[in-house]
Amino acid sequence: MIDKFKFRTLPVLAAAVLLASCSPNEVMTDTGHDGLVPVTLSAAVGDGVQTRTVSADKDEAPTRCYVQAFTTDDNGKTLTPASGDLAKPLDMGEPTAEGTFSLANVYLNPNETYVFLYWADNVKKTDAPEGLTDLRYADYYKDIIAWAKRSEIWKYQKSEPTEITAELKHVVTKVTLKTTTNVEAGSKITVTVPTTYTEYNVADETVMKVAETNDTSFEHIVGNPITGTTDGAEVFSFYALVDEVNQDLTLANGTNSQQVTNVPLGPNKHTTLVGDVKNLGLTNVTFTASVDGNWGSTATEIIGLDIADDGSTYIVSSPAALQAWATAVQNNPSLNCTLADNITLSEVAEGGSNWTTVGNFAGTFDGAGHTITGLTGTAGFFDKIDINGVVKNLRLENVQITESGCGAIARESSGTITACSVSGFIEGSSNSTTQGVGGIVGYNNVGSVSGCSMEGTVTNSGMYVGGIVGLCYNGSVINCHSSATVTGTASVGGIVGRQYGTNPKVIASSSTGDVISTRTNDNSYVGGVVGHANGGSIICCYATGDISGEHQQVGGVVGYNNSTIIACYHAEGNVSGTDNVGGVVGYADRGTVTACHWSGTATDGIGSGTGEATKVEDNWTDAVSKMNAALTDYDWEWSLDTTNPDALPIPVKKETN
């Protein structure tokens, strides 16, 4: 069950609308003015909205409110301006201290059906324009708070006298920028919103798309120095009339600027951006966006979110609930999450993003066998998984990720990733600084990846790219499989691009996709399992795709070897390059190669160097026997379906007593 706990203080992403309606359709029974009936109209900022706008956030209260009446005879679909004083918007006068406007003795035709439109804002009387001419097309002025409401259909009924009331709601988004670092006095801070609007249709409760403004900049000059805090110290806030859509904002501090992608904006939302304002434009400066999806409400219930009794685990079954967890975990890296259903993220335009990567995660994320579909953007699901972090039983489908160093599950991991699968497209441009591009993890830093798979394409315009892991330092990759096409300049592997350190391991893993190095003027370091193996071990692994390099050091299993390779093979696919090309290892520099095999077009098992590599001419029975003999001290062995002459050996876990 959803805990009705204090959702007010929880930043959430939830599509909520503050409801407002007329009171019962009751009017004065007496008539006058040629049979017209008098009523009193009132409009107020509701309790929840008032609390947020008047006191809690120190926003200004509404200073003016207009009302206009329309007649209708088709359930409110077609509106015709009413006759009399309310044919055009009428100023409702000065508000009370609580922000309530009232207009008495409005005379209406008892034979007509009416709809009332209200518009309020905090423009000062001295700055207000001549007046509004039609509330179906209300002009909005930059950086003010605005409220509006379309009433429900009203029809005269004889009853006790009463007033017709409306509770207004925000039509603008509020954006607050907070800084985690100190900002000097005199700094010029600017936030640019790609698309804003200057007109609002109160009748339809939508922005007027024809009144679009591009690249609207909201500027603030810092008066007193700001001391940054972990949670962010406020720099400034502004208001904008926008549509319900994510936008890529540009933040600037003087001449330094950077983009913050996929920021959720919309009427009645309050978005808070928190990050390093001082160092905008520099490397590794990131911002998080938290959203109060019902600006001004006292409580927001997120559909699809349940929370464990001890508060340690979010149980999630909707995109809004997933975002609520992602927002909360920024302040509590150990906050667990369990998926209770499949989740499809919203579609975005080309180059857009629908997910903000989760930072240094130290909890447990259990996909429970469910799927998150459509993750799109410049980063994977997690940025970094801490040594205590666990991600398991998660499927990511149709991912589209483009970033320098990245992986669909995580850019970097020192924790545990198990039983996860990914399908889609991953493209990076990593080097020794950005550390690697992988289907599951870009940089596996002493972490464990097991029982995972990748399907699709993994591409890197730089070095260190693998179907599962791009770069592996003293970590382990066990029982993983990739059918992805993997392409990069150098250090390209079907499973791991490059492994190094004292004890990295790749065990019982396989690649059936093509592996390609595009480097033309230096060593390719491309292998069906590991491209560049500089330390550690590779045990009981195989590859079957085409392994190709435009230059040298190309191997069916490993391109360059300075590790221990035991009982591995390459079969079926071609292995090609200019020099140091081998069916098992391209260049055996140091290390050892024991009980390994290959079949296919490669002339030699080891292109340069020495090791135990045997070509399989007919069937794999003898090869399996020799490989299993070398695996006596390990937990894995080869299994071969002897009833199928075309079968290839597969690694299986040994049974234990």
C-alpha positions as CSV (number, residue, x, y, z in Angstrom):
1,M,0.0,0.0,0.0
2,I,1.1,3.5,-0.6
3,D,2.2,5.2,2.5
4,K,0.4,8.6,2.8
5,F,3.5,10.0,4.3
6,K,4.6,13.4,3.7
7,F,4.7,13.4,0.0
8,R,4.7,17.1,0.3
9,T,8.3,17.2,1.1
10,L,9.3,14.5,-1.4
11,P,10.4,15.9,-4.8
12,V,8.5,13.9,-7.3
13,L,7.7,13.7,-11.0
14,A,4.0,13.2,-11.2
15,A,1.5,14.5,-13.7
16,A,-1.0,16.1,-11.2
17,V,-3.5,18.9,-11.7
18,L,-5.0,21.1,-9.0
19,L,-8.7,20.7,-9.4
20,A,-11.0,23.6,-9.3
21,S,-14.8,23.9,-9.9
22,C,-17.8,26.1,-9.2
23,S,-20.0,25.6,-6.2
24,P,-23.5,24.2,-6.8
25,N,-25.3,26.2,-9.4
26,E,-27.4,28.3,-7.1
27,V,-28.5,31.9,-7.7
28,M,-30.8,34.5,-6.3
29,T,-34.5,33.6,-6.8
30,D,-35.5,37.3,-7.2
31,T,-35.2,38.7,-10.7
32,G,-34.7,42.2,-11.9
33,H,-33.1,44.1,-14.8
34,D,-35.6,42.7,-17.3
35,G,-35.7,39.3,-15.8
36,L,-32.0,38.8,-15.2
37,V,-30.8,37.2,-11.9
38,P,-28.0,38.6,-9.7
39,V,-25.1,36.4,-8.7
40,T,-21.7,36.9,-6.9
41,L,-18.6,35.6,-8.5
42,S,-15.5,34.9,-6.5
43,A,-12.1,33.4,-7.4
44,A,-9.3,32.4,-5.0
45,V,-5.9,30.8,-5.0
46,G,-6.6,27.5,-3.2
47,D,-5.3,26.7,0.3
48,G,-2.4,24.5,-1.0
49,V,-1.4,26.9,-3.8
50,Q,-1.7,29.9,-1.5
51,T,0.6,28.3,1.1
52,R,3.3,27.7,-1.5
53,T,3.0,31.0,-3.4
54,V,2.3,33.4,-0.6
55,S,4.5,32.2,2.3
56,A,6.6,29.1,1.9
57,D,8.4,30.1,-1.2
58,K,8.0,33.9,-0.7
59,D,6.3,34.3,-4.0
60,E,4.0,37.2,-4.5
61,A,0.2,36.8,-4.2
62,P,-2.1,37.6,-7.1
63,T,-2.7,41.3,-7.5
64,R,-5.4,41.3,-10.2
65,C,-8.0,38.9,-11.5
66,Y,-10.3,39.1,-14.6
67,V,-13.5,37.1,-15.2
68,Q,-15.3,36.8,-18.5
69,A,-18.7,35.0,-19.2
70,F,-19.6,33.0,-22.3
71,T,-22.8,31.3,-23.3
72,T,-22.9,27.8,-24.7
73,D,-25.4,25.3,-25.9
74,D,-23.2,22.3,-26.7
75,N,-21.8,21.2,-23.3
76,G,-19.2,23.9,-23.3
77,K,-17.4,23.0,-26.6
78,T,-18.3,26.3,-28.4
79,L,-18.1,29.5,-26.4
80,T,-19.8,32.8,-27.4
81,P,-19.1,36.0,-25.4
82,A,-22.1,36.7,-23.2
83,S,-23.9,40.0,-23.5
84,G,-23.6,42.7,-20.9
85,D,-20.8,43.7,-18.6
86,L,-19.1,40.3,-18.8
87,A,-18.9,40.2,-22.6
88,K,-15.3,41.3,-22.1
89,P,-12.9,40.5,-19.2
90,L,-13.9,42.4,-16.1
91,D,-11.5,43.4,-13.4
92,M,-12.6,41.8,-10.1
93,G,-11.0,44.5,-8.0
94,E,-8.6,44.4,-5.2
95,P,-7.9,41.0,-3.6
96,T,-8.3,40.2,0.1
97,A,-5.2,39.4,2.2
98,E,-5.7,35.8,1.4
99,G,-5.7,36.4,-2.3
100,T,-9.5,36.1,-2.9
101,F,-11.3,38.2,-5.5
102,S,-15.0,38.9,-5.4
103,L,-17.5,40.5,-7.8
104,A,-21.1,41.0,-6.6
105,N,-24.4,41.7,-8.4
106,V,-23.5,40.2,-11.7
107,Y,-26.8,39.9,-13.6
108,L,-27.2,36.8,-15.9
109,N,-30.0,35.5,-18.2
110,P,-31.7,32.6,-16.4
111,N,-32.4,31.0,-19.8
112,E,-28.8,30.8,-20.9
113,T,-26.1,28.3,-20.1
114,Y,-22.8,29.9,-19.0
115,V,-19.1,29.1,-18.7
116,F,-16.8,31.5,-16.8
117,L,-13.1,32.0,-17.5
118,Y,-10.8,33.5,-14.9
119,W,-7.3,34.9,-15.2
120,A,-5.1,36.2,-12.4
121,D,-1.5,37.2,-12.1
122,N,0.8,39.3,-10.0
123,V,1.4,42.2,-12.4
124,K,1.4,45.4,-10.4
125,K,-1.6,47.7,-11.1
126,T,0.7,50.5,-12.2
127,D,2.4,48.1,-14.7
128,A,-0.7,46.4,-15.9
129,P,-1.7,46.9,-19.6
130,E,-5.0,48.5,-20.6
131,G,-6.8,45.2,-19.9
132,L,-7.5,41.8,-21.5
133,T,-9.8,41.6,-24.4
134,D,-10.6,37.9,-24.5
135,L,-9.6,35.3,-21.9
136,R,-9.5,32.7,-24.6
137,Y,-6.3,34.4,-25.7
138,A,-4.8,35.9,-22.5
139,D,-1.4,37.5,-22.9
140,Y,1.3,36.4,-20.6
141,Y,4.1,38.6,-19.4
142,K,7.6,37.2,-18.8
143,D,8.7,36.1,-15.3
144,I,5.4,36.6,-13.5
145,I,3.2,34.1,-11.7
146,A,-0.1,33.4,-13.4
147,W,-3.3,31.5,-12.4
148,A,-6.3,30.5,-14.5
149,K,-9.5,28.5,-14.3
150,R,-12.3,27.5,-16.6
151,S,-15.4,27.0,-14.6
152,E,-17.8,24.1,-15.1
153,I,-21.0,24.8,-17.1
154,W,-23.5,26.9,-15.1
155,K,-27.3,27.0,-15.5
156,Y,-29.8,29.0,-13.5
157,Q,-31.8,27.0,-10.9
158,K,-34.2,28.4,-8.4
159,S,-32.7,27.9,-4.9
160,E,-31.2,29.7,-2.0
161,P,-28.8,32.5,-2.8
162,T,-25.1,31.8,-2.9
163,E,-22.0,32.8,-4.8
164,I,-20.3,31.0,-7.6
165,T,-16.7,30.2,-6.7
166,A,-13.6,29.1,-8.6
167,E,-10.3,27.8,-7.2
168,L,-7.5,29.0,-9.5
169,K,-4.5,26.9,-10.5
170,H,-1.1,27.8,-11.8
171,V,-0.6,27.9,-15.6
172,V,3.1,28.6,-15.5
173,T,6.1,26.5,-14.5
174,K,8.5,27.7,-11.8
175,V,12.2,26.9,-12.1
176,T,14.6,27.3,-9.2
177,L,18.4,27.2,-9.7
178,K,20.4,26.0,-6.7
179,T,24.2,25.8,-6.4
180,T,26.4,23.3,-4.6
181,T,29.4,25.6,-4.8
182,N,30.1,29.2,-3.8
183,V,29.1,31.9,-6.3
184,E,30.7,35.3,-6.2
185,A,28.8,38.6,-6.0
186,G,28.3,40.2,-9.4
187,S,28.2,36.9,-11.2
188,K,25.8,37.0,-14.2
189,I,23.7,33.8,-14.1
190,T,21.4,33.0,-17.1
191,V,19.0,30.1,-17.7
192,T,17.8,29.8,-21.3
193,V,14.5,27.9,-22.1
194,P,14.3,26.8,-25.8
195,T,10.5,27.2,-26.1
196,T,8.2,29.5,-24.2
197,Y,4.8,31.0,-25.0
198,T,3.2,34.4,-24.7
199,E,-0.5,33.5,-24.8
200,Y,-2.7,31.1,-22.9
201,N,-6.2,29.8,-23.8
202,V,-8.1,29.6,-20.6
203,A,-11.1,28.0,-22.3
204,D,-8.9,25.0,-23.4
205,E,-6.4,25.3,-20.5
206,T,-3.6,25.1,-23.0
207,V,-0.8,27.4,-24.3
208,M,-1.3,29.1,-27.6
209,K,1.2,27.3,-29.9
210,V,1.1,30.1,-32.5
211,A,2.6,32.5,-29.8
212,E,5.9,30.7,-29.5
213,T,9.1,32.3,-28.4
214,N,12.5,30.7,-29.0
215,D,15.5,30.8,-26.6
216,T,14.0,32.9,-23.8
217,S,16.7,33.8,-21.4
218,F,16.1,34.5,-17.7
219,E,19.0,36.5,-16.2
220,H,20.1,37.1,-12.6
221,I,23.0,39.2,-11.2
222,V,24.2,37.8,-7.9
223,G,24.0,40.5,-5.2
224,N,25.5,39.0,-2.1
225,P,28.0,36.1,-2.4
226,I,26.2,32.7,-2.2
227,T,27.7,29.9,-0.1
228,G,26.9,26.6,-1.8
229,T,25.6,23.6,0.2
230,T,25.3,19.9,-0.5
231,D,21.5,20.2,-1.1
232,G,22.0,23.4,-3.0
233,A,21.7,27.1,-2.0
234,E,19.1,29.1,-4.1
235,V,20.5,31.3,-6.7
236,F,17.2,32.5,-8.2
237,S,13.8,31.5,-9.5
238,F,11.8,32.4,-12.5
239,Y,8.4,31.6,-14.1
240,A,7.7,30.7,-17.7
241,L,4.7,29.8,-19.8
242,V,5.5,26.4,-21.3
243,D,3.9,23.3,-22.7
244,E,3.9,19.9,-20.8
245,V,7.2,18.7,-22.3
246,N,10.8,18.0,-21.3
247,Q,13.3,20.7,-22.6
248,D,17.0,21.1,-22.8
249,L,17.9,24.2,-20.8
250,T,21.2,26.1,-21.1
251,L,22.8,27.4,-17.9
252,A,25.4,30.1,-18.1
253,N,27.8,31.8,-15.6
254,G,29.2,34.7,-17.5
255,T,30.7,33.3,-20.7
256,N,30.8,29.7,-19.5
257,S,27.7,27.6,-20.3
258,Q,26.4,24.1,-20.6
259,Q,23.2,22.3,-21.4
260,V,21.1,20.4,-18.9
261,T,19.1,17.9,-20.9
262,N,15.6,16.5,-20.5
263,V,14.4,18.9,-17.8
264,P,10.7,18.3,-17.1
265,L,8.6,21.5,-17.4
266,G,4.9,22.1,-17.5
267,P,2.0,24.1,-16.1
268,N,1.8,23.9,-12.3
269,K,5.2,22.2,-12.0
270,H,8.1,23.5,-9.9
271,T,11.4,22.2,-11.2
272,T,14.6,22.6,-9.1
273,L,18.0,22.3,-10.7
274,V,20.9,21.6,-8.3
275,G,24.6,21.6,-9.4
276,D,27.9,23.4,-9.6
277,V,26.9,26.8,-10.8
278,K,30.4,28.3,-10.3
279,N,32.1,25.9,-12.7
280,L,29.5,25.8,-15.5
281,G,31.0,24.5,-18.8
282,L,33.8,22.6,-17.2
283,T,34.3,18.8,-17.4
284,N,32.2,16.6,-15.1
285,V,29.8,19.4,-14.0
286,T,26.4,17.8,-13.7
287,F,22.9,18.9,-12.5
288,T,20.0,17.0,-11.1
289,A,16.4,18.1,-11.6
290,S,13.8,17.4,-9.0
291,V,10.2,18.2,-9.8
292,D,7.2,19.0,-7.6
293,G,4.6,17.8,-10.0
294,N,1.7,19.5,-8.3
295,W,3.0,22.9,-7.4
296,G,1.2,24.2,-4.4
297,S,-0.5,21.0,-3.3
298,T,-0.3,19.7,0.2
299,A,0.1,16.1,-0.9
300,T,0.8,14.2,-4.0
301,E,0.1,10.5,-4.3
302,I,2.3,8.8,-6.9
303,I,0.4,6.2,-8.8
304,G,2.6,3.1,-9.1
305,L,4.7,3.7,-6.0
306,D,4.7,1.7,-2.8
307,I,7.3,2.0,0.0
308,A,8.5,-0.7,2.3
309,D,7.5,-0.3,6.0
310,D,11.0,0.6,7.0
311,G,11.3,3.2,4.2
312,S,14.4,1.5,2.7
313,T,12.9,0.3,-0.6
314,Y,10.7,1.9,-3.2
315,I,8.5,-0.6,-5.0
316,V,7.9,0.9,-8.5
317,S,5.5,0.1,-11.3
318,S,5.2,3.3,-13.3
319,P,7.5,5.9,-15.0
320,A,6.5,8.6,-12.4
321,A,7.3,6.2,-9.5
322,L,10.7,5.3,-11.1
323,Q,11.5,9.0,-11.4
324,A,10.4,9.5,-7.8
325,W,13.0,6.9,-6.7
326,A,15.7,8.4,-8.9
327,T,15.1,11.8,-7.3
328,A,15.1,10.5,-3.8
329,V,18.2,8.3,-4.3
330,Q,20.3,11.4,-5.1
331,N,20.0,12.3,-1.4
332,N,20.1,8.7,-0.1
333,P,22.4,6.6,-2.3
334,S,21.5,3.4,-0.4
335,L,17.8,3.7,-1.1
336,N,16.7,0.4,-2.7
337,C,14.3,-0.1,-5.5
338,T,12.3,-3.1,-6.8
339,L,10.3,-3.1,-10.0
340,A,6.8,-4.5,-9.7
341,D,5.9,-4.2,-13.4
342,N,7.4,-3.4,-16.8
343,I,8.0,0.3,-17.5
344,T,8.1,2.2,-20.8
345,L,9.8,5.5,-20.7
346,S,8.4,8.4,-22.8
347,E,9.5,8.8,-26.4
348,V,11.7,11.8,-27.1
349,A,12.8,13.7,-30.2
350,E,16.1,12.8,-31.8
351,G,19.0,14.0,-29.6
352,G,16.7,14.2,-26.6
353,S,16.8,12.3,-23.3
354,N,14.1,10.7,-21.1
355,W,16.3,9.7,-18.2
356,T,18.7,11.4,-15.8
357,T,21.4,9.0,-14.8
358,V,21.5,8.0,-11.2
359,G,24.8,9.0,-9.4
360,N,26.9,7.0,-7.0
361,F,24.5,4.2,-6.1
362,A,25.1,2.1,-3.0
363,G,21.8,0.2,-2.6
364,T,20.1,-2.7,-4.3
365,F,18.1,-2.3,-7.5
366,D,16.1,-5.4,-8.2
367,G,14.4,-5.5,-11.6
368,A,12.6,-8.7,-10.5
369,G,12.7,-9.9,-14.1
370,H,10.8,-6.8,-15.4
371,T,11.8,-4.6,-18.3
372,I,12.5,-0.9,-18.7
373,T,11.9,0.0,-22.4
374,G,13.2,3.0,-24.4
375,L,15.9,4.5,-22.2
376,T,17.3,7.3,-24.4
377,G,20.0,9.9,-23.8
378,T,23.6,10.7,-23.1
379,A,24.1,8.3,-20.2
380,G,23.1,4.8,-19.0
381,F,20.7,4.0,-16.1
382,F,23.4,4.5,-13.5
383,D,26.4,6.7,-13.6
384,K,28.4,4.8,-11.0
385,I,27.6,1.8,-8.8
386,D,29.4,1.8,-5.5
387,I,31.3,-1.2,-4.1
388,N,28.2,-1.9,-2.0
389,G,25.8,-1.4,-4.8
390,V,23.9,-4.3,-6.4
391,V,21.9,-4.3,-9.7
392,K,20.1,-7.5,-10.6
393,N,17.4,-9.2,-12.6
394,L,16.9,-6.1,-14.8
395,R,16.1,-5.9,-18.5
396,L,16.7,-2.8,-20.6
397,E,15.2,-2.9,-24.0
398,N,15.5,-0.6,-27.0
399,V,18.2,1.6,-25.3
400,Q,19.7,4.4,-27.3
401,I,22.7,5.9,-25.6
402,T,25.3,8.3,-27.0
403,E,28.1,9.4,-24.6
404,S,31.9,9.5,-24.3
405,G,32.3,6.7,-21.8
406,C,29.2,4.7,-21.0
407,G,27.4,1.4,-20.5
408,A,23.6,0.8,-20.5
409,I,23.5,-0.4,-16.9
410,A,26.4,1.9,-15.7
411,R,29.2,4.1,-16.8
412,E,31.4,2.7,-14.0
413,S,30.9,0.0,-11.5
414,S,32.7,-1.2,-8.4
415,G,29.7,-3.2,-7.2
416,T,27.8,-6.3,-8.4
417,I,25.7,-6.5,-11.6
418,T,24.0,-9.9,-12.1
419,A,21.3,-11.4,-14.4
420,C,20.8,-8.2,-16.4
421,S,20.2,-8.0,-20.1
422,V,20.4,-5.1,-22.6
423,S,19.2,-4.6,-26.2
424,G,19.7,-1.6,-28.3
425,F,22.3,0.9,-29.5
426,I,25.2,2.2,-27.6
427,E,27.7,4.7,-29.0
428,G,30.7,6.3,-27.3
429,S,34.0,8.1,-27.9
430,S,36.1,6.9,-25.0
431,N,39.8,7.0,-24.4
432,S,42.1,6.6,-21.4
433,T,40.4,9.5,-19.7
434,T,36.7,8.6,-20.2
435,Q,37.6,4.9,-19.6
436,G,35.4,2.7,-21.8
437,V,32.2,1.8,-23.6
438,G,30.4,-1.4,-22.9
439,G,27.0,-3.0,-23.5
440,I,26.6,-3.4,-19.7
441,V,29.4,-1.3,-18.1
442,G,31.8,1.1,-19.5
443,Y,34.4,0.8,-16.8
444,N,34.3,-2.2,-14.5
445,N,36.6,-1.1,-11.6
446,V,37.0,-4.2,-9.3
447,G,33.3,-4.9,-9.8
448,S,31.6,-8.2,-10.6
449,V,29.4,-8.7,-13.8
450,S,27.8,-12.1,-14.1
451,G,24.9,-13.8,-16.0
452,C,24.5,-10.7,-18.2
453,S,23.8,-10.4,-21.9
454,M,23.9,-7.7,-24.7
455,E,22.1,-7.7,-28.0
456,G,22.4,-4.9,-30.7
457,T,25.4,-2.7,-31.4
458,V,28.2,-1.3,-29.3
459,T,30.3,1.3,-31.1
460,N,33.2,3.5,-29.9
461,S,35.0,6.0,-32.0
462,G,37.8,5.7,-29.5
463,M,39.5,2.8,-27.6
464,Y,38.3,0.3,-25.1
465,V,35.0,-1.1,-26.2
466,G,33.4,-4.5,-25.4
467,G,30.1,-6.3,-25.8
468,I,29.8,-6.5,-22.0
469,V,32.6,-4.3,-20.5
470,G,34.7,-1.7,-22.2
471,L,37.5,-1.5,-19.7
472,C,38.0,-3.9,-16.8
473,Y,40.4,-3.3,-14.0
474,N,40.7,-6.2,-11.5
475,G,37.1,-7.0,-12.0
476,S,35.3,-10.2,-13.1
477,V,33.0,-11.0,-16.0
478,I,31.5,-14.5,-15.5
479,N,28.9,-16.4,-17.6
480,C,28.0,-13.4,-19.8
481,H,27.0,-13.5,-23.5
482,S,27.0,-10.9,-26.2
483,S,25.5,-11.2,-29.7
484,A,26.2,-7.5,-30.4
485,T,28.3,-6.2,-33.2
486,V,31.2,-4.4,-31.5
487,T,33.2,-1.7,-33.3
488,G,36.0,0.6,-32.2
489,T,39.5,1.8,-33.1
490,A,41.5,-0.4,-30.9
491,S,41.2,-2.7,-27.8
492,V,38.0,-4.1,-29.1
493,G,36.5,-7.3,-27.6
494,G,33.4,-9.3,-28.0
495,I,33.1,-9.5,-24.2
496,V,35.8,-7.1,-22.8
497,G,37.7,-4.4,-24.7
498,R,40.7,-4.3,-22.4
499,Q,41.4,-6.0,-19.1
500,Y,44.4,-5.1,-16.8
501,G,45.6,-5.3,-13.3
502,T,46.7,-8.2,-11.1
503,N,43.6,-10.4,-11.2
504,P,40.9,-9.5,-13.7
505,K,38.9,-12.5,-14.9
506,V,36.7,-13.4,-17.8
507,I,35.2,-16.8,-17.3
508,A,32.6,-19.0,-19.1
509,S,31.6,-16.1,-21.4
510,S,30.8,-16.0,-25.1
511,S,30.5,-13.7,-28.1
512,T,28.6,-14.6,-31.3
513,G,28.7,-11.1,-32.9
514,D,31.2,-9.6,-35.2
515,V,34.1,-7.7,-33.6
516,I,35.8,-5.0,-35.6
517,S,38.8,-2.7,-35.2
518,T,39.0,0.3,-37.5
519,R,42.6,1.5,-36.6
520,T,44.8,1.5,-39.7
521,N,48.1,2.7,-38.5
522,D,48.9,0.9,-35.3
523,N,48.0,-2.3,-33.3
524,S,44.4,-3.3,-33.5
525,Y,44.2,-5.3,-30.3
526,V,41.0,-7.0,-31.4
527,G,39.7,-10.3,-30.1
528,G,36.5,-12.4,-30.1
529,V,36.5,-12.4,-26.3
530,V,39.1,-9.8,-25.1
531,G,40.8,-7.3,-27.3
532,H,43.8,-6.4,-25.1
533,A,44.5,-8.8,-22.2
534,N,47.2,-7.3,-20.0
535,G,47.0,-9.4,-16.8
536,G,44.6,-11.8,-15.1
537,S,42.9,-14.8,-16.8
538,I,40.5,-15.8,-19.5
539,I,39.0,-19.3,-18.9
540,C,36.4,-21.5,-20.6
541,C,35.3,-18.8,-23.1
542,Y,34.5,-18.8,-26.8
543,A,33.6,-16.7,-29.8
544,T,32.0,-17.5,-33.2
545,G,31.8,-14.1,-35.0
546,D,34.0,-12.5,-37.7
547,I,37.0,-10.9,-36.0
548,S,38.6,-8.3,-38.1
549,G,41.2,-5.6,-37.8
550,E,42.6,-3.0,-40.3
551,H,46.0,-3.6,-38.9
552,Q,47.8,-6.2,-36.7
553,Q,47.3,-8.2,-33.4
554,V,43.9,-9.8,-34.3
555,G,42.8,-13.0,-32.5
556,G,39.8,-15.3,-32.5
557,V,39.8,-15.2,-28.7
558,V,42.3,-12.5,-27.7
559,G,44.1,-9.9,-29.9
560,Y,47.1,-9.1,-27.6
561,N,47.9,-11.5,-24.7
562,N,49.7,-11.0,-21.4
563,S,47.4,-13.1,-19.4
564,T,46.5,-16.7,-18.6
565,I,44.2,-18.2,-21.2
566,I,42.9,-21.7,-20.5
567,A,40.5,-23.9,-22.5
568,C,39.1,-21.3,-24.9
569,Y,38.2,-21.5,-28.6
570,H,37.1,-19.6,-31.7
571,A,34.9,-21.3,-34.3
572,E,33.0,-20.7,-37.5
573,G,33.7,-17.0,-38.1
574,N,36.7,-15.6,-40.0
575,V,39.7,-13.9,-38.4
576,S,41.5,-11.3,-40.5
577,G,44.1,-8.6,-40.2
578,T,47.4,-7.4,-41.7
579,D,49.9,-9.2,-39.4
580,N,50.0,-11.1,-36.1
581,V,46.7,-12.8,-36.8
582,G,45.7,-16.0,-35.0
583,G,42.7,-18.3,-34.7
584,V,43.1,-18.1,-30.9
585,V,45.6,-15.3,-30.1
586,G,47.0,-12.6,-32.5
587,Y,50.1,-11.7,-30.5
588,A,51.2,-13.8,-27.5
589,D,53.6,-11.4,-25.9
590,R,53.8,-13.0,-22.4
591,G,51.4,-15.0,-20.4
592,T,50.3,-18.5,-21.3
593,V,47.9,-20.2,-23.7
594,T,46.7,-23.7,-22.6
595,A,44.4,-26.2,-24.3
596,C,42.9,-23.7,-26.7
597,H,41.4,-24.5,-30.1
598,W,40.1,-22.8,-33.3
599,S,38.5,-23.7,-36.5
600,G,38.0,-21.6,-39.6
601,T,40.2,-19.8,-42.1
602,A,43.0,-18.7,-39.8
603,T,46.3,-20.3,-40.8
604,D,47.8,-20.3,-37.3
605,G,46.3,-20.6,-33.8
606,I,48.8,-18.0,-32.5
607,G,49.8,-15.3,-34.9
608,S,53.1,-14.5,-33.1
609,G,54.4,-16.1,-29.9
610,T,53.9,-19.5,-28.4
611,G,51.1,-21.4,-26.7
612,E,49.0,-24.5,-26.9
613,A,46.5,-23.9,-29.7
614,T,45.1,-26.7,-31.9
615,K,43.0,-26.5,-35.0
616,V,39.7,-28.6,-35.1
617,E,39.3,-30.2,-38.4
618,D,36.3,-32.5,-38.0
619,N,34.4,-32.5,-34.7
620,W,34.9,-31.1,-31.2
621,T,35.0,-34.4,-29.2
622,D,38.8,-34.5,-28.7
623,A,39.0,-30.8,-28.2
624,V,36.4,-30.9,-25.4
625,S,38.3,-33.7,-23.7
626,K,41.5,-31.8,-23.7
627,M,39.9,-28.5,-22.6
628,N,38.1,-30.2,-19.7
629,A,41.3,-31.9,-18.6
630,A,42.8,-28.4,-18.3
631,L,39.8,-27.2,-16.3
632,T,40.1,-29.7,-13.4
633,D,40.7,-27.0,-10.8
634,Y,37.9,-24.7,-12.1
635,D,34.2,-24.5,-11.5
636,W,33.3,-24.6,-15.2
637,E,33.7,-27.2,-18.0
638,W,32.7,-27.8,-21.6
639,S,29.5,-29.7,-22.6
640,L,29.0,-31.1,-26.2
641,D,25.8,-32.5,-27.7
642,T,27.4,-35.5,-29.4
643,T,24.1,-36.3,-31.2
644,N,24.4,-33.1,-33.3
645,P,27.4,-33.1,-35.6
646,D,27.2,-29.4,-36.0
647,A,27.1,-28.6,-32.3
648,L,29.7,-26.5,-30.7
649,P,30.7,-26.9,-27.0
650,I,29.1,-24.6,-24.4
651,P,30.4,-23.8,-20.9
652,V,28.4,-25.3,-18.0
653,K,28.8,-25.0,-14.3
654,K,30.2,-28.2,-12.7
655,E,27.8,-30.0,-10.4
656,T,28.9,-30.0,-6.7
657,N,28.1,-32.5,-4.1
